Amino acid sequence: MRTLPDTETQQKRRMSLLHRGLSKLLTVWRWKRRVEASLCPATVFHCRAFCSTPSEPDPIDIHRRKLFLWFSHLPQEEKQFGGYFSPETMHVDPLILERNPEERLGLLSPCLQTKNSSFPSVTVEQLFEPTDAWSEDRGLNVLLYGAVGTGKSTVIRKLVLDWCTGTTLANFKLLVPFSCEDLNQLSKMTSLRDLVSRKYLHLKKHPLLSGEGNQAKDVLFLFNGMEKIQLDFRIGSTELCSDPNEALLPGVVVVNLLRKYLLPEASILVTTRLSALDRIPQKYVSRYAQICGFSDPDRQRAYFTSRLLQQSGKTAHNQEAQALIELLYLSLQRESQLAAACFLPSYCWLTCATLHFLHFTNVNAPIRTLTGIYTSFLRLNFGGEVLGTGAGTNVPIQGHHSSLMLYVVRTVGKLAFDGVTYKRTSFSERELEQWIGGKTKTDEELHQLAMFRTDVLDFFLAPCVGNEKYLSQDLSENDERRYVFAVPAMQEYLAALYMVLGENKSALEKLTRQVSVAIGQATEDVNALMNILSKFIPLRIFAIFNLLKLFPKLFEKIRSRNKGSIAKTMAAEMFRTEDSYNEDVLDQVEQSLLGVHGPQPKQYSEGQPFELYPIFMGGLLHYGNRVLLQQLGCSIQSSTVAQITLALRKYLVRELSKPQPPEELMDLLVLLYEFQNPRLTAEVLASIRAIRLTNIRMTPIKCFVLSSVLSCTPPSYHLEELDLSSCLLTHDLLQMLWPAFRHTHNLNLQFNSLGPESCILLRDLLLDPKILIRSLQLCDNPLLDSGAHTLLESLPKNQSLTHLSLMHTGLGDRGALDLAKRLQQHTGLQELNVAYNNIGDNAALTLVDACREHPSIHTVHLYLNPLSDVGKKSLYVRGVARGHSSSGRRVKVLASVTEGSDISEDWHPILSVIRENASSWDRERIKQQLKVFLTDLEWGRQQQQSFWKRLHFRKVEKGVKQTLQMLEKDTPSKRSHK
């Protein structure tokens, strides 16, 4: 019998086996580790470093990442393009020219001098290449300057982003950008290193800024907007300092950096405007460079392409955008006024924003208005800008300043208002001198005027290019140069802003306001005192103070009357008789940008029409625009808006009681849309029962305007008629108009480009129980039989339709037979028009039989179809009620100008329809049908015994022959038959 081994012995044996296994495993792991180390030493090093003591992230890398995020952020104004842009894809480099110090002030009219300039074009990176005049231990100071709108901020943003990605300025390890406007707000003394760490915490205590050795040679400081900070280079006013740790005022720190006394090895890039060039003494500037904007059409075209072609990826949109770019390029090559304006990249932005608004508006994008685009444009260029007293004073800039935009309104806006008042678009140098700064007296005002003329005036006004149609011909004997607004709409915008802000008040009104405010403030203080003294002073004395209280109340009445005059001006300018038949205002805006290609539109008014002026006045009252203007220092009070709105409603309703042409109605809709006041819109539209926009070229923005305005009305509001005939409507535009269709009973969509796919939307429209359309006119739309089949699917469930016109829609026999089958499913239809649809005898007879059995149809239009004489006679017989018929009804069949041997009582409407549509129909086919009419008339005349009836036949024959002669001419007349 075998004995079991001892327990202790078994445990020792197991431990020995386990130890040997672990030893082998450890040996294999060490061998594998040596192999991996030999193959990938860098990975092993990082692994060891990670496993042992984790290293801190590089502050420079953190700085690059954060700068990239900060400078990649686009302004709110860029989001109106749909969010398809980034600084990388939309940037086009403006022209940068290096200037000699002696000639740095020579370029005050950039667009006139850069074309033949002898100065080389450079990049910002090339400006920091070493020069012979500067040693290696001293960095370069580069001064980059340009006028408003030339692209300084855009160049700086792109420069910083490129440095963050390592594509430019690779010789600088550290780029530290500062905003001079931000630095000017700091009143506390701080050192350079603390100033950097305050803005960029991750750079705190960075060795490159310590001042030790020559480490600062790898640092580039960037100061943007130097005109917004006060710099004093006098030794007696600004102490010298070479210690980056010593606390100083921010302006003193900047001065010592530029003096090369503090971190002399560091390089500096400063941007500023023309008027501030002398703020830095010439000896402290290594290089001068000027940003000159887009000096040639190719740069402008590249900018337009980067903006307009980046739509949502739709091929149709890109094709339209490409066509717009080609039209713009043609206009730029002609050296038009637009080309002079687009020399400034800011006006290229405005042009793209306006075209994007006109052509690529969609229901999913944020609501934009033309007034909002111009207000945003000014905020982009003048947001936060002030007009200081300039250099040479020890008082900080912020100590005494005024809003630059408000100064623009009071000077350039006053000029614009005078031009709109007297219908003038060009101004002489003498007039500019009179309106802009003509009343300045003090030295401070003169200095402000000089700064304004140097930096801002050329932004709004440009020398007149060529002899434009509307420019004044009253030139002086010396033919002095005349100036126009860079963009024509800008004159109307500034004039509207001048008016709405109340700057057109007379001197008496301004004095009355000042006295009223002063008395009102004094009254409050006096009242408190009189309450105490009333116990000791006779009550009669208090009558004086009551009279003082009446003065502010009287001023308020005068003020409210002034706001009423603004509303009256808006309505009067809106419905000027001489402008009634001009192009609608949105077409005028587009023509001002793209020019007119083809026949010139007929102009009924003398001189330049200013139809945007009242529309801008309404748009400026919108809350969103008032917020932006408040940021620009131009305040429009809510009480002012309420007073103008109240008066405006009365004047608009009064004007709308008169018949208005389609162009004026379209302009009214644009005004209501720009106003963005649903309550006012609903109250004004309540007085309108029909909107007829015949022959208005509908675009996405016009369709959006119409739908938006009608959406402000209550559900119970309905138009008797919405006429959109001959408006170039397409399927996409029809979708945008869906909200407008909810508020109409009679919908006229004749003479458009609606195909079978549009019938799906029209079918859904008729199936909607909330939409009560009684009449639907679709004449001259290529619906075809397939589209008609889709449309007729709505008949069983629709109960509102009474009149349906499908004339010249390509129905054919199949569509007519399909219509005959479905008629019994709809009991409300009363009149059916299927004329000019290539319907034969059999299909026409089947349709008339179905109409005769229908409970309510009384008229069927079948003329201009290829019907035989036998077929026409059969249709006439079928239309007459039979004596034994259960319905006992008669259906009027309009197949010709005759009914059997008699004249049709509807011969006149038939000929009128042919005359109105002759230009768009097949003339040969219409002439053939008219000859058939003459044959029918001749046969019927021969059957008559009465002289008066034969005379009537002769009259109708004469009308048919006149229509036939009209068709045989090259240009058919649309003269109506009387």
FILUMBA-776676 format. One record per residue (C-alpha): x, y, z. Coordinates in steps of 0.25 Angstrom, whole numbers, plus 5000, padded with zeros to 4 digits. Layout:
BEGIN
XYZ;...
***
This chain:
BEGIN
500050005000;500650134995;500750255005;500450395002;501550495001;501750595012;500950725011;502150815014;502950745003;501850764993;501850914996;503350924994;503250854981;502150944975;502951074980;504151024972;503351004959;502751134960;504051204963;504651144950;503451184942;503551324946;505051334944;504851284929;503751384927;504651494932;505751454923;504851454911;504251594915;505651654917;506151604903;504851654896;505051794903;506551794898;506051764884;504951874884;505951974890;506851944878;505751964868;505052084874;505952154884;505152284883;503852214887;504552144899;505152284903;503752344903;503152224910;504152234921;503952384922;502452364923;502552244933;503652314942;503352464943;502352534933;502952654926;502152784925;501552834912;502352934904;501753074907;502053114892;501152994887;500053034897;500253184892;500053134877;498853054880;498153164888;498553274878;497953194866;496653174874;496553314877;496853374863;496053264856;494753324862;494053404851;493153524854;491653504855;491553574842;492253464835;491153364839;490153424830;490853354818;490353224824;491553174832;492353124820;493553214822;494853204829;496053304829;496853204821;495853194810;495353334808;496653414810;497253484798;498553564800;498453704798;499553784791;500653824801;501753924796;502953964804;503154114805;504354204807;504254284820;504254414812;503054374803;502254304814;501154404814;501054414799;499954324797;498654384801;497854344788;498354194787;497454154775;498054264766;499554234769;499854094772;499554044757;500854104752;501654104766;503154074765;503154014779;503253864780;502153774785;502553704798;501953604808;502053634823;503053524825;503953584815;503853714823;504653644834;505853594826;507153654831;507553794826;508953854825;508553964834;508153884846;509153794853;508853654858;508653694872;507553784869;506253744864;505453814853;504253914856;503353904844;502154004842;501053954834;499954054831;498754074822;497454154821;496154094827;495653974820;496953934813;497053804821;498053834832;497253744842;497053634832;498553624829;498853624844;497853514846;498453424835;499853454839;499653404853;498853284848;500053244838;501053264849;500253164858;500253064847;501753084844;501553134830;502153274832;503053354841;503753224845;504953294850;504153344861;503953244873;502953334880;501953434874;501253524884;500053604879;499453724886;498253814883;498653954886;497153984889;497253884900;498553934905;498054074905;496954034915;497953994925;498254094936;499054014945;500554004944;501153874941;502353814935;502553754922;502653614927;501353634935;500653694923;500953574915;500553474926;499253554928;498853534914;499553404912;499653324925;500353214919;501553304916;501753344930;503253344934;503653294920;505153304918;505053374904;504453494911;505453504923;506453594916;507653504918;508553484907;508053504893;506853404895;505853514891;506353514876;505353394874;504153484879;503253564870;502353674877;501053714869;500353844873;499053854865;498353994864;499454084869;498654204867;497754164879;498854184889;499554304893;501154294892;502054404896;503554384892;504054504900;505054464910;504554564920;503154494919;503554354917;504654294926;505654194920;505554054925;506253924921;505653834931;504553744927;504153724941;503953874945;502553924946;502254034936;500954094929;500654014917;500954124908;502354144914;502653994912;502254004897;503154134895;504354064902;504153944893;504154024881;505354104886;506053974886;506354004901;505553894906;505853754899;506653814888;506753684881;505253664879;504553704866;503253784866;502153794856;501253914858;499953944850;499354084849;498554184840;499154294831;498854404841;499654334852;500954314844;501754424852;501354364865;502654284864;503854364861;504554324848;505854284855;505154174862;504554104850;505354004841;504353994830;503054054825;502053974818;500654014813;499453924810;498853974797;497653884796;497253814783;497953894773;497553804761;496253734756;496953594757;497053614773;495653664773;495153544765;495953444774;495253504786;493853494780;494153354776;494553314790;493353374796;492253344786;492653204781;492653144795;491153114796;490552994801;491152904791;489852914781;490252904767;489153004763;489653104773;491053094769;490653114754;489853244758;491053294767;491953264755;491053354746;491053464757;492553464757;492653474742;491753594742;492453654754;493853634746;493253704734;492853824742;494153834748;494953824735;494153944730;494754024741;493354054746;493054124760;492953994766;494453964762;494854084769;494054044782;494553904782;495953954783;495653944797;495453804802;494353854811;493553894799;493753754793;493153694806;491953784805;491753744790;491853604793;490953614805;489853694797;489953584785;489853474795;488653544801;487953564787;488253424781;488553324792;487453354803;486753224808;485753194818;486753124827;487753234828;487653344839;486753464835;487653574829;487253704824;487953804814;487953904825;488553804835;489653774824;490053924823;489953944838;490853824840;491853874830;492054004837;492153924851;493253844845;494053964840;493654064851;493253984863;493854044876;494554154868;494654294874;495154424868;496254474878;497054604878;498254534873;499754534876;500454654883;499654654896;499854594909;498454564911;498054424908;497254394896;496054334904;496054464912;495354544902;494754474889;493454464881;492954344874;493554334860;492254284854;491454394860;492454494854;492254424840;490754444841;490854594845;491854624833;491754514822;490254484826;489954634825;490554634811;489754504807;488454564812;488654694804;488854604792;487654524794;486854644796;487254714783;487454584775;488954594774;489954484774;491254564771;491954674779;493054774776;494254794785;493654934789;492354864793;493154764801;493854874808;492554944811;491854814817;493054744824;493654834834;493254964829;492855014842;494054964850;494755074859;495555024870;496954954869;496354824874;495254824864;496254854853;497154744857;495954644858;495554694844;496954674838;497054524844;495654504838;496054554825;497254464825;496754334830;495254334827;494754424816;495354344805;494554224811;493254284807;493554374795;494354344783;494654424770;493554414760;493954304749;493454344735;492154414732;491054334739;489654354735;489154424747;490354504750;490054654751;490554734738;490654864745;492154864746;492954994749;493655064738;494955004743;494354864742;494754834756;494854684761;493554634766;493354524776;492254414778;491954314789;492754194787;491454114787;490154184782;489354114793;490354174804;489854314801;488354274804;488754194816;489554314822;488454404818;487454314825;488254304838;488454454838;486954474837;486554364848;487654414858;486954554857;488254624852;487354704842;486754784853;486854934851;487655024861;486455064868;485954924871;487354884876;487455004885;486054974890;486454834893;487654884901;486854984909;485854884912;486854784917;487554884926;486154934931;485754794934;486954764942;486854894950;485454874953;485754744960;486754804969;485854924971;484654844975;485454774986;485854914992;484454974990;483754854998;484554895010;484355045008;482855035005;482555055020;483155195020;482955245006;481655295000;480955194991;480855294979;482355284977;482255144973;481455184960;482855224954;483355074956;482155014950;482355104938;483755044937;483154904938;482254934926;483454964917;483954814916;482554774913;482454874902;483754824896;483254674896;482054724888;482954784878;483854664878;482654574875;482254664864;483754644858;483654494858;482254504851;482954584840;484054474839;482954374837;482254464827;483554474819;483754324819;482354304813;482554424803;483854374798;483254234797;482154264788;482754374779;481954384766;483154404757;483754274763;482554194762;482954114749;484454094752;485053964754;484753914768;485753954778;486453814780;486653814765;487253954765;488253904776;488653784767;488853874755;489653974763;490653854766;490653774753;490253884743;489153864733;489453764722;488553774710;487453884708;487453994718;486253994727;485254104725;485454224734;484254304737;484854404747;485854504744;487154484751;487554374761;486354314768;486654304783;485654184786;486554124796;486554244805;485154224812;485454074813;486754094820;485954194829;485054084833;486153974835;486854064844;485754064854;485853914855;486353874869;487553794864;488053904856;487854004867;488753914876;489853914866;489754064864;489754084880;491154014879;491554114869;491154224878;489854264870;488654244879;487254234874;486254234886;485054134887;484154254889;484554314876;484354184869;482954174875;482554314871;483054294857;482354154856;481054214860;481054324850;481654234839;480454134840;479454254837;480254304825;480454164819;478954124820;478554254814;479554234802;479054094800;477654134798;478154184784;478454084773;479954044773;480753984761;481453854764;482853914766;482254004777;481553894784;482853814784;483653934790;482553944801;482753794804;484253814805;484053934814;483153854824;484153744823;485353834827;484553894838;484353754844;483153794852;482053694852;480953774858;481153894848;481253794837;479953734840;479253864842;479753924829;479353794821;477953794827;477653904817;478153824805;477253724799;478053694786;479553684783;479853684769;481253664765;481153644750;482453644743;483353664755;484553574754;484453494766;485753444773;485953364785;486053494794;484753554788;484053414790;484553414804;484053564807;482653534802;482553404810;483153474823;482253594822;480953514820;481353424831;481253544841;479753544838;478753464846;478153334841;476853394838;477453494828;477253464813;477553534801;476553534790;477653514779;479153484779;479653514765;480953454762;480853444747;482053464738;482953464750;484053354745;483653264757;484253124758;484053004766;485053054777;484453194778;483053124779;483453054791;483853184798;482553244795;481753134802;481453224814;480953334805;479953244798;479253214812;478653354811;478053364798;476753324791;477153344776;478553304772;479053344759;480353274755;480253294739;481353304730;482453244739;483453124738;482653024747;482852884742;482252744747;483052744760;482352874764;481052804763;481452724775;481452844783;480252904777;479452774780;479952784795;479452924795;478052894790;478052774800;478352864812;477052884819;477553024825;477753074811;476453124804;476853144789;475653174780;476353204767;477653144762;478253194749;479453124743;479353164729;480653154721;481453064730;482052934725;481252844734;481052734724;480052624725;480952554737;480852684745;479352704742;479152554747;479852594760;479052724762;477752654759;478052564771;477552674780;476152684774;475452574783;475852644796;475852794792;474552864794;474953014792;475453014777;474353074767;475253124756;476453044750;477253094738;478152994731;478253074717;479553044709;480052944720;480352824710;479152734715;478852664702;477852564700;478352474712;478252594721;476852634717;476352494718;476952484732;476252614736;474952564731;475052444740;475352524752;474352634751;473252554757;474052544770;474052694772;472652764773;473052914775;473752934761;473053044753;473953084741;475053004734;476053054724;476852954716;477053044703;478253024695;478652884700;478652804687;477352734690;476652654679;475152634676;474952504684;475652554697;474952694696;473552624694;473852534706;474252644715;473052734711;472152614714;472752604728;472552754730;471152744726;470852634736;471652714747;470752784757;471352924756;472252944744;471653044735;472853084726;473953004718;475053074710;475452984698;475853094687;477253084680;477152934681;477252854667;475752824667;475052794653;473852864649;472952744652;473652734666;473252884669;471852864665;471752734673;472352814685;471352924684;470152824683;470752744695;470852864703;469352904701;468452834712;467652724706;466152724709;466152584715;467452604723;467252594738;468152704741;467552804731;468752894731;469452964720;471052964719;471653084711;472753024702;473753124697;474353054685;474353174675;473853314673;472553244667;471553154673;470953074661;470453184652;470453294662;471453384668;471953334682;471653434693;473053414698;473853444685;474453574691;475053504703;475653394693;476353504684;476853574697;477453454702;478153424689;478653574688;479253564702;479953434700;480353454685;481853484689;482053354696;481253254688;481553184675;481153294665;481053194653;480053114661;479253234666;479153294652;478653164647;477553164657;477253304654;477053264639;476153154644;475353264652;475153344639;474653224632;473653194642;473253344642;473053344627;472253214627;471353274639;471153404632;470653334620;469653264628;469053394633;467853464627;467853584636;468653704631;469053744646;469553604649;470353604636;470953734641;471253674654;472053564647;472853674639;473253744652;473753614659;474453574645;475153714646;475653684660;476153544656;476853604644;477553714653;478053604662;478553534650;479253654645;479853674658;480453534659;481153554645;481953674650;483353654655;482953724669;481553684673;480753794679;480053764692;478953874689;477653834695;476453824686;475353924689;
***
